[in-house]
């Protein structure tokens, strides 16, 4: 079987303690039973965070006040932040 890794960035709003807020958001979206609920024709095999843990997979970015989802340019990973 041939499989592909697909890198996806999720823009998540979190105030205090971003690690736990982001972990909660990801656990709500990316569940262990995701393949089962996606249906038998789903191409999704598995998922994992990019870094060693949730904290190392997070980078804070600033958004302009006029940021519009699906319309504004997606923020880039900050320079100097190691993933």
MARVEX-588720 format. One record per atom (N, C-alpha, C): residue number from 0; residue in three letters; atom name; x, y, z. Coordinates in Angstrom, 1 decimal. Layout:
<semis>
(NUM "ALA" "CA" (X Y Z));
...
</semis>
This chain:
<semis>
(0 "UNK" "N" (0.8 -1.2 0.0));
(0 "UNK" "CA" (0.0 0.0 0.0));
(0 "UNK" "C" (0.9 1.2 0.0));
(1 "UNK" "N" (0.5 2.2 -0.8));
(1 "UNK" "CA" (1.3 3.5 -0.8));
(1 "UNK" "C" (0.4 4.5 0.0));
(2 "UNK" "N" (1.1 5.2 0.9));
(2 "UNK" "CA" (0.4 6.2 1.7));
(2 "UNK" "C" (1.2 7.6 1.6));
(3 "UNK" "N" (0.5 8.6 1.9));
(3 "UNK" "CA" (1.1 10.0 1.8));
(3 "UNK" "C" (0.9 10.7 3.1));
(4 "UNK" "N" (1.9 11.5 3.5));
(4 "UNK" "CA" (1.8 12.4 4.6));
(4 "UNK" "C" (1.3 13.7 4.1));
(5 "UNK" "N" (0.2 14.3 4.7));
(5 "UNK" "CA" (-0.3 15.6 4.3));
(5 "UNK" "C" (-0.2 16.5 5.4));
(6 "UNK" "N" (0.6 17.6 5.3));
(6 "UNK" "CA" (0.7 18.6 6.3));
(6 "UNK" "C" (-0.4 19.6 6.3));
(7 "UNK" "N" (-1.0 19.8 7.4));
(7 "UNK" "CA" (-2.2 20.7 7.5));
(7 "UNK" "C" (-1.9 21.6 8.7));
(8 "UNK" "N" (-2.1 22.9 8.5));
(8 "UNK" "CA" (-2.1 23.9 9.5));
(8 "UNK" "C" (-3.5 24.2 9.9));
(9 "UNK" "N" (-3.8 24.2 11.2));
(9 "UNK" "CA" (-5.1 24.6 11.7));
(9 "UNK" "C" (-4.9 25.9 12.5));
(10 "UNK" "N" (-5.7 26.9 12.2));
(10 "UNK" "CA" (-5.6 28.2 12.9));
(10 "UNK" "C" (-6.6 28.1 14.0));
(11 "UNK" "N" (-6.2 28.1 15.2));
(11 "UNK" "CA" (-7.0 27.9 16.4));
(11 "UNK" "C" (-6.9 29.1 17.3));
(12 "UNK" "N" (-8.1 29.7 17.8));
(12 "UNK" "CA" (-8.0 30.8 18.7));
(12 "UNK" "C" (-8.0 30.2 20.1));
(13 "UNK" "N" (-7.1 30.6 20.9));
(13 "UNK" "CA" (-7.0 30.1 22.3));
(13 "UNK" "C" (-6.4 31.3 23.1));
(14 "UNK" "N" (-6.9 31.5 24.3));
(14 "UNK" "CA" (-6.4 32.6 25.1));
(14 "UNK" "C" (-5.4 32.1 26.1));
(15 "UNK" "N" (-5.8 31.8 27.3));
(15 "UNK" "CA" (-4.9 31.3 28.3));
(15 "UNK" "C" (-4.7 29.8 28.2));
(16 "UNK" "N" (-3.5 29.4 28.5));
(16 "UNK" "CA" (-3.2 28.0 28.4));
(16 "UNK" "C" (-3.5 27.4 27.1));
(17 "UNK" "N" (-2.8 27.9 26.0));
(17 "UNK" "CA" (-3.2 27.5 24.7));
(17 "UNK" "C" (-3.0 26.0 24.4));
(18 "UNK" "N" (-2.0 25.3 25.1));
(18 "UNK" "CA" (-1.8 23.9 24.9));
(18 "UNK" "C" (-3.1 23.1 25.2));
(19 "UNK" "N" (-3.7 23.4 26.4));
(19 "UNK" "CA" (-4.9 22.6 26.7));
(19 "UNK" "C" (-6.1 22.9 25.8));
(20 "UNK" "N" (-6.2 24.2 25.5));
(20 "UNK" "CA" (-7.3 24.6 24.6));
(20 "UNK" "C" (-7.2 24.0 23.2));
(21 "UNK" "N" (-6.0 24.0 22.7));
(21 "UNK" "CA" (-5.7 23.4 21.4));
(21 "UNK" "C" (-5.9 21.9 21.5));
(22 "UNK" "N" (-5.4 21.3 22.5));
(22 "UNK" "CA" (-5.5 19.8 22.7));
(22 "UNK" "C" (-7.0 19.5 22.7));
(23 "UNK" "N" (-7.8 20.2 23.4));
(23 "UNK" "CA" (-9.3 20.0 23.4));
(23 "UNK" "C" (-9.9 20.1 22.1));
(24 "UNK" "N" (-9.5 21.2 21.3));
(24 "UNK" "CA" (-10.0 21.4 20.0));
(24 "UNK" "C" (-9.6 20.2 19.1));
(25 "UNK" "N" (-8.4 19.8 19.1));
(25 "UNK" "CA" (-7.9 18.7 18.2));
(25 "UNK" "C" (-8.6 17.4 18.6));
(26 "UNK" "N" (-8.8 17.2 19.9));
(26 "UNK" "CA" (-9.4 15.9 20.3));
(26 "UNK" "C" (-10.9 15.9 19.9));
(27 "UNK" "N" (-11.5 17.1 19.7));
(27 "UNK" "CA" (-12.9 17.2 19.2));
(27 "UNK" "C" (-13.0 16.9 17.7));
(28 "UNK" "N" (-11.9 17.2 17.0));
(28 "UNK" "CA" (-11.9 17.1 15.5));
(28 "UNK" "C" (-11.2 15.8 15.1));
(29 "UNK" "N" (-10.1 15.5 15.7));
(29 "UNK" "CA" (-9.3 14.3 15.3));
(29 "UNK" "C" (-9.4 13.2 16.3));
(30 "UNK" "N" (-10.4 12.5 16.2));
(30 "UNK" "CA" (-10.7 11.4 17.2));
(30 "UNK" "C" (-10.1 10.1 16.8));
(31 "UNK" "N" (-9.8 9.2 17.8));
(31 "UNK" "CA" (-9.3 7.9 17.5));
(31 "UNK" "C" (-10.2 7.1 16.6));
(32 "UNK" "N" (-11.5 7.4 16.7));
(32 "UNK" "CA" (-12.5 6.6 15.8));
(32 "UNK" "C" (-12.8 7.3 14.5));
(33 "UNK" "N" (-12.0 8.3 14.2));
(33 "UNK" "CA" (-12.3 9.1 13.0));
(33 "UNK" "C" (-12.4 8.3 11.7));
(34 "UNK" "N" (-11.6 7.3 11.5));
(34 "UNK" "CA" (-11.7 6.4 10.3));
(34 "UNK" "C" (-13.0 5.7 10.3));
(35 "UNK" "N" (-13.4 5.2 11.4));
(35 "UNK" "CA" (-14.7 4.5 11.5));
(35 "UNK" "C" (-15.9 5.4 11.1));
(36 "UNK" "N" (-15.8 6.6 11.6));
(36 "UNK" "CA" (-17.0 7.5 11.4));
(36 "UNK" "C" (-16.9 8.2 10.0));
(37 "UNK" "N" (-15.7 8.2 9.4));
(37 "UNK" "CA" (-15.5 8.8 8.1));
(37 "UNK" "C" (-16.1 7.9 7.0));
(38 "UNK" "N" (-16.3 6.6 7.3));
(38 "UNK" "CA" (-16.9 5.7 6.4));
(38 "UNK" "C" (-15.9 4.8 5.8));
(39 "UNK" "N" (-16.4 3.7 5.2));
(39 "UNK" "CA" (-15.5 2.7 4.6));
(39 "UNK" "C" (-14.7 3.1 3.4));
(40 "UNK" "N" (-15.1 4.2 2.7));
(40 "UNK" "CA" (-14.4 4.7 1.6));
(40 "UNK" "C" (-13.4 5.8 1.9));
(41 "UNK" "N" (-13.3 6.1 3.2));
(41 "UNK" "CA" (-12.4 7.2 3.6));
(41 "UNK" "C" (-10.9 6.8 3.3));
(42 "UNK" "N" (-10.1 7.8 2.8));
(42 "UNK" "CA" (-8.7 7.5 2.6));
(42 "UNK" "C" (-7.9 7.8 3.8));
(43 "UNK" "N" (-8.5 8.3 4.9));
(43 "UNK" "CA" (-7.7 8.6 6.1));
(43 "UNK" "C" (-7.3 7.3 6.8));
(44 "UNK" "N" (-6.0 7.2 7.0));
(44 "UNK" "CA" (-5.5 6.0 7.7));
(44 "UNK" "C" (-5.2 6.3 9.2));
(45 "UNK" "N" (-4.6 7.5 9.5));
(45 "UNK" "CA" (-4.2 7.8 10.8));
(45 "UNK" "C" (-3.9 9.3 10.9));
(46 "UNK" "N" (-3.6 9.8 12.1));
(46 "UNK" "CA" (-3.2 11.2 12.3));
(46 "UNK" "C" (-2.2 11.3 13.4));
(47 "UNK" "N" (-1.4 12.3 13.4));
(47 "UNK" "CA" (-0.5 12.6 14.5));
(47 "UNK" "C" (-0.1 14.1 14.5));
(48 "UNK" "N" (0.3 14.6 15.7));
(48 "UNK" "CA" (0.8 15.9 15.7));
(48 "UNK" "C" (2.2 16.0 15.1));
(49 "UNK" "N" (2.6 17.2 14.6));
(49 "UNK" "CA" (3.8 17.4 13.9));
(49 "UNK" "C" (5.0 17.4 14.8));
(50 "UNK" "N" (4.9 17.9 16.0));
(50 "UNK" "CA" (6.1 17.9 16.9));
(50 "UNK" "C" (6.2 16.7 17.9));
(51 "UNK" "N" (7.0 16.9 18.9));
(51 "UNK" "CA" (7.1 15.8 19.9));
(51 "UNK" "C" (5.9 15.7 20.7));
(52 "UNK" "N" (5.2 16.9 20.9));
(52 "UNK" "CA" (4.0 16.9 21.7));
(52 "UNK" "C" (3.2 18.1 21.3));
(53 "UNK" "N" (2.0 18.3 21.9));
(53 "UNK" "CA" (1.2 19.4 21.5));
(53 "UNK" "C" (1.9 20.8 21.6));
(54 "UNK" "N" (2.6 21.0 22.7));
(54 "UNK" "CA" (3.3 22.3 22.9));
(54 "UNK" "C" (4.3 22.6 21.8));
(55 "UNK" "N" (5.0 21.6 21.4));
(55 "UNK" "CA" (6.0 21.9 20.4));
(55 "UNK" "C" (5.4 22.0 19.0));
(56 "UNK" "N" (4.1 21.8 18.8));
(56 "UNK" "CA" (3.5 21.9 17.5));
(56 "UNK" "C" (2.7 23.2 17.4));
(57 "UNK" "N" (2.9 24.1 18.4));
(57 "UNK" "CA" (2.1 25.3 18.4));
(57 "UNK" "C" (3.0 26.5 18.2));
(58 "UNK" "N" (2.6 27.5 17.4));
(58 "UNK" "CA" (3.3 28.7 17.2));
(58 "UNK" "C" (2.3 29.8 17.2));
(59 "UNK" "N" (2.5 30.9 18.1));
(59 "UNK" "CA" (1.6 32.0 18.1));
(59 "UNK" "C" (1.8 32.9 16.9));
(60 "UNK" "N" (0.8 33.3 16.3));
(60 "UNK" "CA" (0.8 34.3 15.1));
(60 "UNK" "C" (-0.1 35.4 15.4));
(61 "UNK" "N" (0.2 36.6 14.8));
(61 "UNK" "CA" (-0.7 37.7 14.9));
(61 "UNK" "C" (-1.5 37.8 13.7));
(62 "UNK" "N" (-2.8 38.1 13.9));
(62 "UNK" "CA" (-3.7 38.3 12.7));
(62 "UNK" "C" (-4.1 39.7 12.6));
(63 "UNK" "N" (-4.2 40.3 11.4));
(63 "UNK" "CA" (-4.7 41.7 11.3));
(63 "UNK" "C" (-6.2 41.7 11.8));
(64 "UNK" "N" (-6.6 42.9 12.2));
(64 "UNK" "CA" (-8.0 43.1 12.6));
(64 "UNK" "C" (-9.0 42.7 11.6));
(65 "UNK" "N" (-8.6 42.9 10.3));
(65 "UNK" "CA" (-9.5 42.6 9.2));
(65 "UNK" "C" (-9.4 41.2 8.6));
(66 "UNK" "N" (-8.8 40.3 9.4));
(66 "UNK" "CA" (-8.6 38.9 9.0));
(66 "UNK" "C" (-10.0 38.3 8.7));
(67 "UNK" "N" (-10.1 37.6 7.6));
(67 "UNK" "CA" (-11.4 37.0 7.2));
(67 "UNK" "C" (-11.1 35.5 6.8));
(68 "UNK" "N" (-11.6 34.5 7.6));
(68 "UNK" "CA" (-11.4 33.1 7.2));
(68 "UNK" "C" (-11.8 32.9 5.8));
(69 "UNK" "N" (-11.1 32.1 5.1));
(69 "UNK" "CA" (-11.3 31.7 3.7));
(69 "UNK" "C" (-11.1 32.8 2.7));
(70 "UNK" "N" (-10.8 34.0 3.2));
(70 "UNK" "CA" (-10.5 35.2 2.3));
(70 "UNK" "C" (-9.1 35.7 2.5));
(71 "UNK" "N" (-8.7 35.9 3.7));
(71 "UNK" "CA" (-7.4 36.5 4.0));
(71 "UNK" "C" (-6.3 35.4 3.8));
(72 "UNK" "N" (-5.1 35.9 3.5));
(72 "UNK" "CA" (-3.9 35.0 3.4));
(72 "UNK" "C" (-3.7 34.3 4.7));
(73 "UNK" "N" (-3.4 33.0 4.7));
(73 "UNK" "CA" (-3.2 32.2 5.9));
(73 "UNK" "C" (-1.8 32.6 6.4));
(74 "UNK" "N" (-1.7 32.8 7.8));
(74 "UNK" "CA" (-0.4 33.2 8.3));
(74 "UNK" "C" (0.7 32.1 8.1));
(75 "UNK" "N" (1.9 32.6 7.9));
(75 "UNK" "CA" (3.0 31.7 7.8));
(75 "UNK" "C" (3.5 31.3 9.1));
(76 "UNK" "N" (4.2 30.1 9.2));
(76 "UNK" "CA" (4.9 29.7 10.4));
(76 "UNK" "C" (5.9 30.7 10.7));
(77 "UNK" "N" (6.0 31.2 12.0));
(77 "UNK" "CA" (6.9 32.3 12.3));
(77 "UNK" "C" (8.4 31.8 12.1));
(78 "UNK" "N" (9.2 32.8 11.6));
(78 "UNK" "CA" (10.6 32.5 11.4));
(78 "UNK" "C" (11.3 32.3 12.8));
(79 "UNK" "N" (12.2 31.4 12.8));
(79 "UNK" "CA" (12.9 31.1 14.0));
(79 "UNK" "C" (12.3 30.1 15.0));
(80 "UNK" "N" (11.0 29.7 14.7));
(80 "UNK" "CA" (10.3 28.8 15.5));
(80 "UNK" "C" (10.5 27.4 15.0));
(81 "UNK" "N" (11.1 26.5 15.8));
(81 "UNK" "CA" (11.4 25.1 15.3));
(81 "UNK" "C" (10.2 24.3 15.5));
(82 "UNK" "N" (9.8 23.5 14.5));
(82 "UNK" "CA" (8.7 22.6 14.5));
(82 "UNK" "C" (9.2 21.2 14.9));
</semis>
